[in-house]
Amino acid sequence: MNKPLDYSINDLIPTIIAEFSVFYGGPVSPENVYFIHNVPEIIGDGIEISPGLFWGGNFENTIAEINNGTIKKDNIRFFLGYSGWEIEQLEDEISSKYWVVVENKYQNDILSKEASDFWKEKIQELGGDYLLWANAPENPFWN
């Protein structure tokens, strides 16, 4: 959600006439474009992954609705690749405290959040011992 790449969607799919950013989705299938959105009534065929937030859908519809201006940047986010886990792997990682899980208080408005500050903002909201991480460089070797 917060790692923009040096691509716009029209760099990857020239039939899309828009400068929407493309983000790093994860190490699985990085040669494929994926998207999440909050306009299921426009795109159709998406899978609801959180209240009001959908994964994928009718891609031809998506292209057409972006090109005619119906779908805006705050409605959709594109990714190269995705993150995936084996059965029960994510639950094990969460119980081992490799991940911090927080409620999505933004619901489907999460797509309008500025990517560059999103992670830092969430860490600061956690407070306490997490505050140390808020100003840490992404790569500790850059310190």
LUMVOMAR-861529 format. One record per residue (C-alpha): chain; x, y, z. Coordinates in steps of 0.25 Angstrom, whole numbers, plus 5000, padded with zeros to 4 digits. Example, Ala and Ser with C-alpha at 12.3 -4.5 7.8 and 13.67 -1.06 7.14 Angstrom:
% LUMVOMAR-861529
c; px; py; pz
A; 5049; 4982; 5031
A; 5055; 4996; 5029
//
This chain:
% LUMVOMAR-861529
c; px; py; pz
A; 5000; 5000; 5000
A; 5011; 5010; 5003
A; 5023; 5006; 4993
A; 5021; 5013; 4980
A; 5029; 5009; 4968
A; 5035; 5017; 4957
A; 5024; 5014; 4948
A; 5010; 5020; 4945
A; 4999; 5010; 4940
A; 5000; 5015; 4926
A; 5015; 5011; 4926
A; 5011; 4997; 4928
A; 4997; 4997; 4920
A; 4998; 5008; 4910
A; 4983; 5007; 4907
A; 4980; 5014; 4921
A; 4981; 5029; 4919
A; 4984; 5032; 4933
A; 4996; 5035; 4942
A; 4992; 5026; 4954
A; 5004; 5021; 4962
A; 5007; 5006; 4962
A; 5012; 5001; 4976
A; 5020; 4989; 4980
A; 5010; 4978; 4984
A; 5020; 4967; 4988
A; 5029; 4956; 4983
A; 5019; 4947; 4977
A; 5016; 4949; 4962
A; 5023; 4962; 4961
A; 5021; 4962; 4946
A; 5006; 4963; 4947
A; 4997; 4976; 4950
A; 4987; 4974; 4962
A; 4978; 4985; 4967
A; 4969; 4988; 4979
A; 4957; 4998; 4978
A; 4945; 5004; 4985
A; 4936; 5004; 4973
A; 4930; 4990; 4971
A; 4917; 4996; 4965
A; 4926; 5002; 4954
A; 4936; 4991; 4952
A; 4928; 4978; 4955
A; 4933; 4964; 4958
A; 4943; 4968; 4970
A; 4945; 4961; 4983
A; 4942; 4968; 4995
A; 4954; 4967; 5004
A; 4950; 4978; 5015
A; 4937; 4985; 5016
A; 4936; 4994; 5004
A; 4949; 4990; 4998
A; 4950; 4980; 4987
A; 4961; 4972; 4980
A; 4961; 4971; 4965
A; 4949; 4971; 4956
A; 4946; 4973; 4941
A; 4959; 4979; 4935
A; 4953; 4984; 4922
A; 4942; 4991; 4930
A; 4953; 4997; 4939
A; 4961; 5002; 4927
A; 4949; 5008; 4920
A; 4944; 5015; 4933
A; 4958; 5021; 4936
A; 4959; 5026; 4922
A; 4945; 5033; 4923
A; 4949; 5039; 4937
A; 4939; 5031; 4945
A; 4950; 5024; 4953
A; 4959; 5034; 4960
A; 4972; 5032; 4968
A; 4965; 5031; 4981
A; 4956; 5019; 4976
A; 4967; 5010; 4971
A; 4982; 5005; 4974
A; 4990; 4997; 4965
A; 5001; 4987; 4969
A; 5012; 4979; 4963
A; 5012; 4965; 4970
A; 5005; 4962; 4983
A; 5008; 4956; 4996
A; 5003; 4942; 4999
A; 5005; 4931; 5010
A; 5003; 4916; 5012
A; 4991; 4911; 5020
A; 4993; 4916; 5034
A; 5006; 4923; 5031
A; 5001; 4937; 5033
A; 4994; 4933; 5046
A; 5007; 4927; 5051
A; 5015; 4939; 5048
A; 5004; 4948; 5055
A; 5005; 4940; 5067
A; 5020; 4940; 5067
A; 5019; 4956; 5066
A; 5025; 4957; 5053
A; 5013; 4966; 5049
A; 5006; 4977; 5056
A; 4991; 4976; 5053
A; 4983; 4989; 5054
A; 4968; 4992; 5050
A; 4966; 4998; 5037
A; 4959; 5011; 5042
A; 4959; 5017; 5028
A; 4950; 5006; 5022
A; 4949; 5008; 5007
A; 4955; 5022; 5008
A; 4969; 5016; 5011
A; 4972; 5018; 4996
A; 4972; 5033; 4998
A; 4983; 5032; 5008
A; 4996; 5038; 5004
A; 5006; 5026; 5002
A; 5018; 5033; 5006
A; 5014; 5036; 5021
A; 5004; 5024; 5023
A; 5013; 5014; 5030
A; 5020; 5025; 5039
A; 5006; 5030; 5043
A; 5001; 5016; 5047
A; 5014; 5014; 5055
A; 5012; 5027; 5062
A; 4998; 5023; 5065
A; 5003; 5011; 5072
A; 5012; 5019; 5081
A; 5020; 5013; 5092
A; 5032; 5004; 5088
A; 5027; 5006; 5073
A; 5031; 5020; 5073
A; 5046; 5017; 5071
A; 5042; 5010; 5057
A; 5034; 5023; 5052
A; 5047; 5030; 5049
A; 5056; 5018; 5046
A; 5061; 5017; 5031
A; 5054; 5007; 5022
A; 5068; 5000; 5021
A; 5076; 5000; 5034
A; 5089; 5000; 5027
A; 5085; 5014; 5022
A; 5087; 5019; 5036
//
